[in-house]
Structures are given as C-alpha cells and as structure tokens.
C-alpha cells in the first residue's frame, strides 16, 4: 500500500525515543512522529503522551528517501479557522501569576511621552549643573599648600 502525503491513517506505536515516536503504518512501513507533532501543548517527554502498542491516527506530512514524517496533532479535525494554538490553555506570564492583567495600554490619566528634544534639554540642564558644582568644589582645592591665594 502506498502512503499518500496528506492522508490520515491508523498506525501502531512501535518505539519511543527522546525526539519522537515510531509508528508502524498499514503495509509494514514505519514513520516518525517528531516530538513537536505529538500534541498541541508543549511535550517535554513523549512517554507522557504515548506508549508502545498505542493505536494512533496520524497524518502523513512528507516522504523523503524512504523516511516518512507523521503528525498526530495535525490528524485531529478542527473547525474551520481554528488553529492548534487556540486549543492550548492560556500561557501564564509573570503578570498572570501576580493576578495582574497583561494589557499594557495606558488607563485613565496619563502624561503623554516626553519628546526627544525635551529629554535632551533636561539632560543638558542637569549636566551643566553637575559640571558647575564640580568646578566650585575643585577650585578651592587647587594651589597646593597654603590654601587659597588672593
């Protein structure tokens, strides 16, 4: 039986590795389901999702030089326009753990952002103040012994 790319077939898991699972297809051929194609969610260990001897439905992704690439997650029928990512539970970010929202848009009263020119003017002003105070402090220390001359 020839395997057509894009077709869905039943297979039996014959081996599990750290990078995926080998599935025996009808006709005695074997293909690989890469770890990234096992489930919609993140898969750290294939053994948590599959066992040797499991009957699975797989979709044939490609066939190159006798190597057949398979996918379990793409074999699952979904309603139109729904991606595999929409099936995932919402990801917990830092803000979610603290109970805050992840919406970064400004709320309520806020000051508009300072323009570059305003920031530069502030920087120059504070810079000049710092330089003048440094000059005042170092002028009295010049002249060696005897303190100020005058």
Rosetta constraint file for C-alpha pairs under 8 A:
AtomPair CA 1 CA 26 HARMONIC 7.15 0.50
AtomPair CA 1 CA 27 HARMONIC 5.43 0.50
AtomPair CA 2 CA 27 HARMONIC 7.89 0.50
AtomPair CA 3 CA 7 HARMONIC 7.56 0.50
AtomPair CA 3 CA 60 HARMONIC 7.61 0.50
AtomPair CA 4 CA 60 HARMONIC 7.01 0.50
AtomPair CA 5 CA 59 HARMONIC 7.93 0.50
AtomPair CA 5 CA 60 HARMONIC 5.06 0.50
AtomPair CA 5 CA 61 HARMONIC 5.73 0.50
AtomPair CA 5 CA 62 HARMONIC 5.71 0.50
AtomPair CA 5 CA 63 HARMONIC 7.23 0.50
AtomPair CA 6 CA 59 HARMONIC 6.10 0.50
AtomPair CA 6 CA 60 HARMONIC 5.17 0.50
AtomPair CA 6 CA 61 HARMONIC 5.94 0.50
AtomPair CA 6 CA 62 HARMONIC 7.93 0.50
AtomPair CA 7 CA 59 HARMONIC 5.65 0.50
AtomPair CA 7 CA 60 HARMONIC 5.67 0.50
AtomPair CA 8 CA 57 HARMONIC 6.65 0.50
AtomPair CA 8 CA 58 HARMONIC 5.53 0.50
AtomPair CA 8 CA 59 HARMONIC 4.37 0.50
AtomPair CA 8 CA 60 HARMONIC 6.45 0.50
AtomPair CA 8 CA 75 HARMONIC 6.29 0.50
AtomPair CA 9 CA 25 HARMONIC 7.30 0.50
AtomPair CA 9 CA 26 HARMONIC 7.87 0.50
AtomPair CA 9 CA 57 HARMONIC 5.64 0.50
AtomPair CA 9 CA 58 HARMONIC 5.57 0.50
AtomPair CA 9 CA 59 HARMONIC 6.47 0.50
AtomPair CA 9 CA 60 HARMONIC 7.83 0.50
AtomPair CA 10 CA 25 HARMONIC 6.73 0.50
AtomPair CA 10 CA 26 HARMONIC 7.45 0.50
AtomPair CA 10 CA 55 HARMONIC 6.91 0.50
AtomPair CA 10 CA 56 HARMONIC 5.73 0.50
AtomPair CA 10 CA 57 HARMONIC 4.51 0.50
AtomPair CA 10 CA 58 HARMONIC 6.32 0.50
AtomPair CA 11 CA 23 HARMONIC 5.81 0.50
AtomPair CA 11 CA 24 HARMONIC 5.38 0.50
AtomPair CA 11 CA 25 HARMONIC 4.69 0.50
AtomPair CA 11 CA 26 HARMONIC 6.81 0.50
AtomPair CA 11 CA 55 HARMONIC 5.73 0.50
AtomPair CA 11 CA 56 HARMONIC 5.38 0.50
AtomPair CA 11 CA 57 HARMONIC 6.20 0.50
AtomPair CA 11 CA 58 HARMONIC 7.01 0.50
AtomPair CA 12 CA 23 HARMONIC 5.27 0.50
AtomPair CA 12 CA 24 HARMONIC 5.20 0.50
AtomPair CA 12 CA 25 HARMONIC 6.87 0.50
AtomPair CA 12 CA 52 HARMONIC 7.80 0.50
AtomPair CA 12 CA 53 HARMONIC 5.81 0.50
AtomPair CA 12 CA 54 HARMONIC 5.63 0.50
AtomPair CA 12 CA 55 HARMONIC 4.61 0.50
AtomPair CA 12 CA 56 HARMONIC 6.09 0.50
AtomPair CA 13 CA 21 HARMONIC 6.74 0.50
AtomPair CA 13 CA 22 HARMONIC 5.83 0.50
AtomPair CA 13 CA 23 HARMONIC 4.36 0.50
AtomPair CA 13 CA 24 HARMONIC 6.34 0.50
AtomPair CA 13 CA 50 HARMONIC 7.75 0.50
AtomPair CA 13 CA 51 HARMONIC 6.95 0.50
AtomPair CA 13 CA 52 HARMONIC 5.03 0.50
AtomPair CA 13 CA 53 HARMONIC 5.15 0.50
AtomPair CA 13 CA 54 HARMONIC 5.37 0.50
AtomPair CA 13 CA 55 HARMONIC 6.58 0.50
AtomPair CA 13 CA 56 HARMONIC 7.30 0.50
AtomPair CA 14 CA 21 HARMONIC 7.62 0.50
AtomPair CA 14 CA 22 HARMONIC 5.64 0.50
AtomPair CA 14 CA 23 HARMONIC 5.58 0.50
AtomPair CA 14 CA 24 HARMONIC 6.33 0.50
AtomPair CA 14 CA 52 HARMONIC 5.33 0.50
AtomPair CA 14 CA 53 HARMONIC 6.16 0.50
AtomPair CA 15 CA 21 HARMONIC 5.70 0.50
AtomPair CA 15 CA 22 HARMONIC 5.03 0.50
AtomPair CA 15 CA 23 HARMONIC 7.20 0.50
AtomPair CA 15 CA 52 HARMONIC 5.78 0.50
AtomPair CA 16 CA 20 HARMONIC 6.12 0.50
AtomPair CA 16 CA 21 HARMONIC 4.35 0.50
AtomPair CA 16 CA 22 HARMONIC 6.25 0.50
AtomPair CA 16 CA 46 HARMONIC 7.07 0.50
AtomPair CA 16 CA 47 HARMONIC 7.20 0.50
AtomPair CA 16 CA 51 HARMONIC 7.55 0.50
AtomPair CA 16 CA 52 HARMONIC 6.93 0.50
AtomPair CA 17 CA 21 HARMONIC 5.96 0.50
AtomPair CA 17 CA 46 HARMONIC 7.48 0.50
AtomPair CA 18 CA 35 HARMONIC 7.77 0.50
AtomPair CA 18 CA 45 HARMONIC 6.86 0.50
AtomPair CA 18 CA 46 HARMONIC 6.80 0.50
AtomPair CA 19 CA 34 HARMONIC 6.06 0.50
AtomPair CA 19 CA 35 HARMONIC 5.27 0.50
AtomPair CA 19 CA 46 HARMONIC 7.74 0.50
AtomPair CA 20 CA 32 HARMONIC 6.76 0.50
AtomPair CA 20 CA 33 HARMONIC 5.49 0.50
AtomPair CA 20 CA 34 HARMONIC 4.34 0.50
AtomPair CA 20 CA 35 HARMONIC 4.25 0.50
AtomPair CA 20 CA 36 HARMONIC 7.87 0.50
AtomPair CA 20 CA 38 HARMONIC 7.55 0.50
AtomPair CA 20 CA 46 HARMONIC 6.30 0.50
AtomPair CA 21 CA 32 HARMONIC 5.74 0.50
AtomPair CA 21 CA 33 HARMONIC 5.20 0.50
AtomPair CA 21 CA 34 HARMONIC 6.62 0.50
AtomPair CA 21 CA 35 HARMONIC 7.33 0.50
AtomPair CA 21 CA 46 HARMONIC 7.30 0.50
AtomPair CA 22 CA 30 HARMONIC 6.54 0.50
AtomPair CA 22 CA 31 HARMONIC 5.68 0.50
AtomPair CA 22 CA 32 HARMONIC 4.59 0.50
AtomPair CA 22 CA 33 HARMONIC 6.26 0.50
AtomPair CA 23 CA 30 HARMONIC 5.52 0.50
AtomPair CA 23 CA 31 HARMONIC 5.37 0.50
AtomPair CA 23 CA 32 HARMONIC 6.15 0.50
AtomPair CA 23 CA 33 HARMONIC 7.18 0.50
AtomPair CA 24 CA 28 HARMONIC 6.24 0.50
AtomPair CA 24 CA 29 HARMONIC 5.83 0.50
AtomPair CA 24 CA 30 HARMONIC 4.34 0.50
AtomPair CA 24 CA 31 HARMONIC 6.49 0.50
AtomPair CA 25 CA 29 HARMONIC 5.35 0.50
AtomPair CA 25 CA 30 HARMONIC 5.72 0.50
AtomPair CA 25 CA 31 HARMONIC 7.23 0.50
AtomPair CA 30 CA 68 HARMONIC 7.15 0.50
AtomPair CA 31 CA 67 HARMONIC 6.49 0.50
AtomPair CA 31 CA 68 HARMONIC 4.52 0.50
AtomPair CA 31 CA 69 HARMONIC 5.81 0.50
AtomPair CA 31 CA 70 HARMONIC 6.25 0.50
AtomPair CA 32 CA 67 HARMONIC 7.84 0.50
AtomPair CA 32 CA 68 HARMONIC 6.28 0.50
AtomPair CA 32 CA 69 HARMONIC 5.30 0.50
AtomPair CA 32 CA 70 HARMONIC 5.64 0.50
AtomPair CA 33 CA 37 HARMONIC 6.05 0.50
AtomPair CA 33 CA 38 HARMONIC 6.48 0.50
AtomPair CA 33 CA 69 HARMONIC 6.23 0.50
AtomPair CA 33 CA 70 HARMONIC 4.68 0.50
AtomPair CA 33 CA 71 HARMONIC 5.40 0.50
AtomPair CA 33 CA 72 HARMONIC 7.06 0.50
AtomPair CA 34 CA 38 HARMONIC 6.68 0.50
AtomPair CA 34 CA 69 HARMONIC 7.56 0.50
AtomPair CA 34 CA 70 HARMONIC 7.29 0.50
AtomPair CA 34 CA 71 HARMONIC 7.31 0.50
AtomPair CA 35 CA 43 HARMONIC 6.65 0.50
AtomPair CA 35 CA 46 HARMONIC 6.51 0.50
AtomPair CA 36 CA 42 HARMONIC 7.70 0.50
AtomPair CA 36 CA 43 HARMONIC 7.03 0.50
AtomPair CA 37 CA 70 HARMONIC 7.55 0.50
AtomPair CA 37 CA 71 HARMONIC 4.89 0.50
AtomPair CA 37 CA 72 HARMONIC 5.96 0.50
AtomPair CA 37 CA 73 HARMONIC 5.73 0.50
AtomPair CA 37 CA 74 HARMONIC 7.51 0.50
AtomPair CA 38 CA 43 HARMONIC 7.36 0.50
AtomPair CA 38 CA 46 HARMONIC 7.48 0.50
AtomPair CA 38 CA 49 HARMONIC 7.59 0.50
AtomPair CA 38 CA 71 HARMONIC 6.48 0.50
AtomPair CA 38 CA 72 HARMONIC 5.28 0.50
AtomPair CA 38 CA 73 HARMONIC 5.81 0.50
AtomPair CA 39 CA 43 HARMONIC 6.87 0.50
AtomPair CA 39 CA 49 HARMONIC 7.86 0.50
AtomPair CA 39 CA 72 HARMONIC 6.75 0.50
AtomPair CA 39 CA 73 HARMONIC 5.12 0.50
AtomPair CA 40 CA 73 HARMONIC 6.01 0.50
AtomPair CA 40 CA 84 HARMONIC 5.89 0.50
AtomPair CA 40 CA 85 HARMONIC 6.79 0.50
AtomPair CA 40 CA 87 HARMONIC 7.18 0.50
AtomPair CA 40 CA 88 HARMONIC 6.66 0.50
AtomPair CA 41 CA 88 HARMONIC 6.03 0.50
AtomPair CA 45 CA 49 HARMONIC 7.66 0.50
AtomPair CA 46 CA 50 HARMONIC 6.12 0.50
AtomPair CA 47 CA 51 HARMONIC 6.14 0.50
AtomPair CA 50 CA 54 HARMONIC 6.74 0.50
AtomPair CA 56 CA 72 HARMONIC 7.41 0.50
AtomPair CA 57 CA 72 HARMONIC 6.38 0.50
AtomPair CA 57 CA 75 HARMONIC 6.36 0.50
AtomPair CA 58 CA 70 HARMONIC 6.06 0.50
AtomPair CA 58 CA 71 HARMONIC 5.37 0.50
AtomPair CA 58 CA 72 HARMONIC 4.69 0.50
AtomPair CA 58 CA 73 HARMONIC 7.86 0.50
AtomPair CA 58 CA 74 HARMONIC 7.54 0.50
AtomPair CA 58 CA 75 HARMONIC 5.24 0.50
AtomPair CA 59 CA 70 HARMONIC 5.57 0.50
AtomPair CA 59 CA 71 HARMONIC 5.18 0.50
AtomPair CA 59 CA 72 HARMONIC 6.42 0.50
AtomPair CA 59 CA 74 HARMONIC 6.25 0.50
AtomPair CA 59 CA 75 HARMONIC 4.87 0.50
AtomPair CA 60 CA 68 HARMONIC 7.19 0.50
AtomPair CA 60 CA 69 HARMONIC 6.20 0.50
AtomPair CA 60 CA 70 HARMONIC 4.75 0.50
AtomPair CA 60 CA 71 HARMONIC 6.62 0.50
AtomPair CA 61 CA 68 HARMONIC 7.52 0.50
AtomPair CA 61 CA 69 HARMONIC 5.32 0.50
AtomPair CA 61 CA 70 HARMONIC 5.35 0.50
AtomPair CA 61 CA 71 HARMONIC 6.75 0.50
AtomPair CA 62 CA 68 HARMONIC 5.81 0.50
AtomPair CA 62 CA 69 HARMONIC 5.16 0.50
AtomPair CA 62 CA 70 HARMONIC 7.32 0.50
AtomPair CA 63 CA 67 HARMONIC 5.49 0.50
AtomPair CA 63 CA 68 HARMONIC 4.41 0.50
AtomPair CA 63 CA 69 HARMONIC 6.26 0.50
AtomPair CA 64 CA 68 HARMONIC 6.60 0.50
AtomPair CA 71 CA 75 HARMONIC 6.48 0.50
AtomPair CA 72 CA 76 HARMONIC 7.09 0.50
AtomPair CA 73 CA 84 HARMONIC 7.77 0.50
AtomPair CA 78 CA 82 HARMONIC 6.35 0.50
AtomPair CA 78 CA 83 HARMONIC 7.68 0.50
AtomPair CA 82 CA 86 HARMONIC 6.51 0.50
AtomPair CA 83 CA 87 HARMONIC 7.38 0.50
AtomPair CA 84 CA 88 HARMONIC 7.29 0.50
AtomPair CA 92 CA 96 HARMONIC 5.51 0.50
AtomPair CA 92 CA 97 HARMONIC 6.61 0.50
AtomPair CA 93 CA 97 HARMONIC 6.64 0.50
AtomPair CA 94 CA 98 HARMONIC 6.67 0.50
AtomPair CA 95 CA 99 HARMONIC 6.17 0.50
AtomPair CA 95 CA 100 HARMONIC 4.98 0.50
AtomPair CA 95 CA 101 HARMONIC 6.07 0.50
AtomPair CA 95 CA 102 HARMONIC 6.12 0.50
AtomPair CA 96 CA 100 HARMONIC 5.69 0.50
AtomPair CA 96 CA 101 HARMONIC 6.45 0.50
AtomPair CA 96 CA 102 HARMONIC 7.21 0.50
AtomPair CA 106 CA 110 HARMONIC 7.00 0.50
AtomPair CA 114 CA 118 HARMONIC 6.16 0.50
AtomPair CA 114 CA 119 HARMONIC 6.54 0.50
AtomPair CA 115 CA 119 HARMONIC 6.40 0.50
AtomPair CA 116 CA 120 HARMONIC 6.09 0.50
AtomPair CA 117 CA 121 HARMONIC 6.13 0.50
AtomPair CA 118 CA 122 HARMONIC 6.30 0.50
AtomPair CA 119 CA 123 HARMONIC 6.18 0.50
AtomPair CA 120 CA 124 HARMONIC 6.13 0.50
AtomPair CA 121 CA 125 HARMONIC 6.18 0.50
AtomPair CA 122 CA 126 HARMONIC 6.22 0.50
AtomPair CA 123 CA 127 HARMONIC 5.91 0.50
AtomPair CA 124 CA 128 HARMONIC 6.06 0.50
AtomPair CA 125 CA 129 HARMONIC 6.29 0.50
AtomPair CA 126 CA 130 HARMONIC 6.18 0.50
AtomPair CA 127 CA 131 HARMONIC 6.25 0.50
AtomPair CA 128 CA 132 HARMONIC 6.15 0.50
AtomPair CA 129 CA 133 HARMONIC 6.23 0.50
AtomPair CA 130 CA 134 HARMONIC 6.19 0.50
AtomPair CA 131 CA 135 HARMONIC 6.17 0.50
AtomPair CA 132 CA 136 HARMONIC 6.25 0.50
AtomPair CA 133 CA 137 HARMONIC 6.27 0.50
AtomPair CA 134 CA 138 HARMONIC 6.17 0.50
AtomPair CA 135 CA 139 HARMONIC 5.96 0.50
AtomPair CA 136 CA 140 HARMONIC 7.17 0.50
AtomPair CA 137 CA 141 HARMONIC 7.35 0.50
AtomPair CA 138 CA 142 HARMONIC 6.77 0.50
AtomPair CA 140 CA 147 HARMONIC 7.55 0.50
AtomPair CA 140 CA 148 HARMONIC 6.63 0.50
AtomPair CA 141 CA 147 HARMONIC 7.37 0.50
AtomPair CA 142 CA 147 HARMONIC 7.82 0.50
AtomPair CA 142 CA 148 HARMONIC 7.81 0.50
AtomPair CA 143 CA 147 HARMONIC 6.62 0.50
AtomPair CA 143 CA 148 HARMONIC 6.76 0.50
AtomPair CA 143 CA 149 HARMONIC 7.56 0.50
